[in-house]
Amino acid sequence: MNGRLIRMVFVLSVSGFTSGVALEVGFGEVDITPKLGEEEKVWLAGYSPGRQATGVHDPLMARCVVLKDGEDKLAFVSVDLVGLQYSAVQEIRKQLPEFSYVLVSSTHTHEGPDVIGMWGATPFQYGVNDDYVQEVVKKTEQLVKETAGRMTGEVMVSFGTAEDATLLKDSRQPEALDAVMRVLVFSRKAGGEKVGLLVQWNSHPEAMGSKNQLMTADFPWATVRELKRRYKCPVAYFTGAVGGLMAPPAGPKTFDYTEQHGVAVAGLASKAVEAATPIELTPMKVTAHQLYLPVSNKLYRLAKTMRVLRRAGYVLTDDPYLRGEAMSPKNAAQTMTIETEVACVQLGELSLAAIPGELYPELVYGKFQEPADVGADFPDAELEPTMVGILGNRKWMLFGLANDEVGYLLPKRQWDSKQPFAYGRKNSQYGEANSCGPDAAAVVMKGFARCVKEGRTKRKGQD
């Protein structure tokens, strides 16, 4: 690159203002479970390295929702994986040029194959089967195309929410939850029968715990199954804000408990469905930005050096929207960044936040501890923008791990990796070890705020 900086910014505007065509929707799904018994082992992602898959409890799925307004088509895909990386999402998009925007979010199951690299046979070995990732890319591309080929027109849409904090636990102090279930209900205008549900919930799919060696989507498997049974229509499940750590309440690490919890989550979704009221999802607009997150995490840097993590790195610039020089042995001492993406998808009255990592609920509702614990590393750090602060009173949904998995996005005031530790603890809490660094959340949330502001400016100019 000869020292040049490249600004990687793209703003997509999908008008929909003059189409005069009723909204169409399509739902589809495909099995993406890796094959066992092959020469290469399947290493399960999450918890710790060396957890080899020994069987399959339920299939891992990719589920797709396509929205079409005139000539504009958007695709939302949810994959039962720990976190499909940005490079794979970009490959999928290259094969779908007819779509205005393609979003791929991961449910973050801890019982699917490693698609990042950190969970191989040992901490020093790459855990990804690259051929499998390419298979996911190909299957996802085909799924989107097939879903777009069987659209349902003349649909009406409702949006509903329901809340139940008893279905969550936060294993990190201070406690902050996003216990709101959000659903979109698509129904035929003629007859009213449901043609599909889009469900967004905020919990780690890790009810089975670290000892399980069977591949499974975890509790969302039972949630989707139960909702399909109740409403006789397709269901697409998306994960929201799960940092902090949002997870199912403590219980036995059994499939019976996991199923019961999944059914309980389906019950909350049903309450949201019954409470849903009509909403307009057109016109459709997308504003997205590529970001460069600073990586100060020494373990991440070491893992990249050892090729356990293999995503590209770039030298930090003074602008998070500018790509610096590619990392090399000559500039290895400089701060590294990774390329990712943040977006706001405006669907009529609904704002959809596409956040690339595991967002802490504090960054959703602004429920920051005040004052911060004196043991935290940056108790006086500037507070990051929050989802509700940015979006105001608009209806919204949040897709976490959207188009990438960059780790935990936690408020800088909560960062606590040095002694003395917060809350009088003898050891640090979990979170920082799987975060790019204390400034990552600010870059992402400011990037999202920029997307929203630019999207609103364009709408005003077009109205």
N, C-alpha and C positions, 0 to 999 in steps of 0.2 A: 504493500500500500504506500510505500515511500513517505511515510509520515502523514499522509492525508487523512482527514476525518471525513466520514460519510454520514450524512444525516438520513436515517432510515425512518421516515414518517409516512404513514399513509392514512388518508382520510377517505372513507367510503360513504357516499351519500346515495341512498336508495330512495328515490322520490316517492313513487306510488300515489302522487297527488292527482294525476289525471287519468289513471288506468280505467276507472269506471267499472272494474271487474270485481266481483265478490271474492273475498278471501277463500283460498283453497288450502287444505291441509293434508298431509300424508304421514302415516306412521309405518315403521318397519323395524325389523330386528334380525340379527344374525349371530350365530354361535361363533365365538372367537377363542374357545378353550384350546390351549396347546395340547398336542398329542403327547401322551406318555408312552414309554417303552422304546423311544428313539435312542440313538446313541448319545445324544446330548441331554443332560439332566435338566429338569425344570426346577429352578430355585425360586422359592416363594419370597415375595417382597414384604417388607415390614419387619419390625422388631429387630432381629439380628441375622447375620449371615449364616449360611450352612443349613438352612431349613429346606430340605428337598421334598418336592411333591411326591406323594405315594399313591394318589388316586384322585378321583373327582366326585365330589358330593352333588354339586349342581353346576350346570354349564355357566361359563362366563359369557356375557352377551354384549353386543353393541346394539344400541337402540337409537333410532333416528326419528326426528320430527322435521318435516319440510313444510315451510310456509311459502305460499305463492300469491302475489298480488300483481296481476297483470303479467309483465315480463320479468318482474323481480322475484328471485327465489333465494330464500335463506334456509340453511340446514343446520340443525342442532343435533349433535351426536353425543351420546353418553356411553362410555366403555367401562366395563368392569375390570379396571386395572388400577394399579397404585398411582400412576401418573404418566400418561403418554407425553413424551417430550415434544418441544416446539418444532424441532426439525422434522419429526414424523408428521405432525399436523400440516406443516408446510408442504410436505410431499403429497399428502391427501388433497390439499387445495389445488396443487398444480394439475391434477387430473380432473378437476371439476371447474373449469373456467366459465361454464355457463351459469354458475351460482354467484350471486352478488356477495355472499359471505358464507363461510363454513366454520362453525365453532365445534370443537371436539373437547368435551369435558370428561374427566375420569371420576369414577365413584370413590376411588381411593381404597378399594378393598385390600386388606392385608393378607389375603389368601389367594392371590393371583401371581402370575410370573413376574419376576424382576424385569422391568422395562427401562430402568434407570442405570443400573450397574452396581449398586451398593450392597447387594445381598447375594453374592456368589458363594462359592464353597467356603471361602475364608474372607476376612476383611480386605485382603490384598488381591482378590481375584474378581474379575469382571463377571457379573451374573446374568448378562443379557444374551439371549439367543437372537442375534440380529436377523436371522431368517424369519423367526416368528414375528418380529416387529414389522418386517416387510409384508408378511401375511396379513397382519392387522391393517396395515395401510391399504392393501389391495381389497380386503373384505369391506373395509369402511367405505372406500370409494365406490365399490359396487353397490353397497347397501344404500348409499345416498341416491345413486342413479335409479335404482329399482324403486325406492320409496317415492321419488319424484314422478315415476311412471304410473303410480296408482293413487292419484290425488282424489280427495273428496271435495267437491265444490258446494257452494251455497251452505256454508257452515256459520253458526253463531258461536261465540266464545264467552265464557264466564271466568271470572277470577275470584278465588276464595282463599281465606286463611283460617287457621285454627292454631291454638297454642296449648302446649302441655310440657311444662318443665320437668315433670316426673320421668319423662322418657330420655332424659339426658343427665350426664354428670360432667363436671369440669374438674379434671384432676390437677389443675394448676391454680394456685392462688394468684390474684384474687378471683373469686368466682364471677364469671360473666357468661351468659348463655344467649344463644339465639334459638329459642324454643318455638319459633313460628313455622308452621307448615304452610307452604304456598303451592297452589295448584292452578292450572289452566284446564278448563273443561271445554272440549270441542264437541258440538252437537249439530245434527242436521237441522236446518231451518224448517224443512218439511218433515214433521213427525217427531222431532226432538230427541231421537235416540242418540246416545253418545257414540262418537266415532274415535275418541281417544282422550287420554289424560296425560298431562305433563306435570310431574310431581317434583318439588324441590324441598329437600330436608337437610338438616345440618348436624350430621353425626358421623364419626369414623365407623366404617364397616369393619369392626374388629371384635365383635361379640365372642368369637371363637377363641381368641387369645393366641399366645405365642407357641403353644404346644401342638396346635392343629397342623397336619400335613396334607389334608385333603383340599384340593382347589374348590373354592366356593365364592360366590358373590357376597357371602355373609348375610346379614339380616335383610338387605334389599331384595334378595331372592324371594323371601317369603312375603315381603311387602308388595312387590309387583304381582306375584302369583295371586295373592288375596284380592287385590284391587281388580285384576282381570276377572276373577271369579264373580265379584260383586257387580261389576258394571258391564261385563260382556264386551269389552273393547280393549284395544292396545293401551299399554301404559309405558311411559318413558320416565325413568327415575334419574334425577340429577342431584349431585351433592353441593351444598352451599358452604357456609362458613364453619369450618371444623377445627380451626386452630384453638389452642387454649387449655386442655385438649377436650374437644367435644366427643363424647363416646356414649354407648349404651350404659345404663346403670349396672353396677356390679352384680354378677350372677354366675351360676355355674357355666363353665366353658364347654357347653354341650350344644348339639344341634337342636335339641328340644327347646332349650332356652332361647337360642338364636331365632328359631322359628316363631316362638311365642312373642319375642320382642318385635320381630318383623311384622307380625299380625297386628300388634298394638300400634305400630307406626302407621300401618294401613288404616286402622281405626281412626287415627287423628286425621289422615288424609281424607277419609270419608266425611268427617265433620267439616273439613274445608270445602269439599265438593258440595255438600248440602247448604253451606253458607255462601256459595259463590253467586255473584251478581254479574250481569252482562258487562262486557268491556269491548272496546274497539281496539284491534291490533294493527290497524292501518291508519296512516301511511307508515311504511317501514323505513328506518334509517339506521345506518351503522357508522360510528366514528371509532376508529381504532388507531393506536399508536404502538410502535415498537419502542421498547425501553431497554436500557442497559443498567442492570442491577449490580451494585458493587458487592463483591464477594470478599469479605474479610475472614470468613470461617476457615481456619487453618486446616481442618480435616477435609473440607471440600477441596482446598488447594492441593493438599497432599494426594487426595484421591485422583485428582486430575493429572497430577504429575505421574502417578503410578498407572494411569489409564484405566482406573476403576470407574471414574466418571469421564466420559468422552465427548462432552459437548464443547463447542468452540468457546474460547475466551478472548476478551478484548481489553486493551488497556483503558483504564478509567479516564474520562475527560471531565471537563467542568460542566457538561450538559448531559443529563441522563437520556436525551434523545439523539445524541451523537455517538456513532460507533467509532471507537478508537482503533489503534493498530492491533493486529492480531497478536496474541501473547506468543512469546518465543523465548528461548534461553537468554536472549540479549536483554529482554525487558521483564524477566521473571520476578524481579524484586518489586515491580510496580503493582498497584492494586488492580485486580482483575475484575471485569464485569462479564455478565452473561446476557445474551439477547433474549428478550421475551416480549410479550404483548399484553396490552390491556385494552378493553373496548367497552363502549356503551352501545347496546342495541336498543333503539327506540322503536317499540311496536305500538304505534298509536298512543293509547293512554298508559302503556306499561313500559317502564324502563328495565332493561335486563343488564345487570352488571356482569362482565366477564373478567374474572380476577384469576391470575395465573397460578396462585399457590393456595396455601391453607390459611385463610384469613381469621384473625382473632375476632371474636364478637365485639370486643371493645371498639374495634374499628368499623363496626356496623352501626352501633347505637351511640357511641361516644360515652359509654359508661366507664370512663377512666377513674382509677383510684385517685382521690384528691385529699391530701397531697400524696405523691408517690412514696412508697416505702423508702426510708433513708438508706437501706441496704442495697437498693438497686444501683446499677452502675451509672445511670443517667437520670437521676430523679427530677432534674430541672429541664429536661429536653423539651423542645417544642412539640405540642400535640399534633398528631397527623390529622388531615381531613377525614371525616367519617362518611359512611354511606348515607345515613339519613341527613347529615348536614349538607351533603352535596345535592341530594335528590329532593329534599324538602318533603312536601306532602304527596308526591306522586306515588302511584302504585308501582311496586318493583319486585323483581326476583333477582337472586344472586346465584350465579354458577361459579363455584370454586373450582380450582384445578382446571380452569378453562384454557385450553390450548397449550398448557404447560404445567409442570410441577416444579416450582422453585423453592419449595420448603415452607416453613412457617413465616408468616407475616405478622410480627408482633409489635406492639407499641414500644417505641424506644425507651420510654419511661419505665417499662417493665424489664428491660434487658438486665440480666443478672448472672454474669459468668465469673465475676471476681468476688473474692471475700472482702468485707463481711457480706454474707448472703442475706437477702431480704427475708422478712418474717421470722428472723432469729434462727433460720435453718442452718444445719451443719454442712449441707451440700446444696449445690444449685438445683433448681427445678429443671424438668425436661422442657425443651423447646429450642433453646439457643443452638444446641448441637446439630439440629436439622433446620437451620435458618442461614440464609446467605450472609446476614449481618444485621446490625442494629438500624441501618438506614434503609433497608429494603422496603419496609412498609411505607415509609414516607414517599419513596419514589413511585411505588405502585398507586397509592391513594391520590397523590397529586396528579399522576398520569390519568387516572380515572376522572378526576375533577376536570382536567383539561378536555377529555373526550366529551363530557357532558356539556361543558361551556361551549365548545366549538359546534356541537350538534345543535344546541339551542340557537346559536348565532345564525347558523345556516337556515334553520327553520324560519326564523324571523325574516330573513332576507328573501325567502321563497313565498311566505304567506302573502 
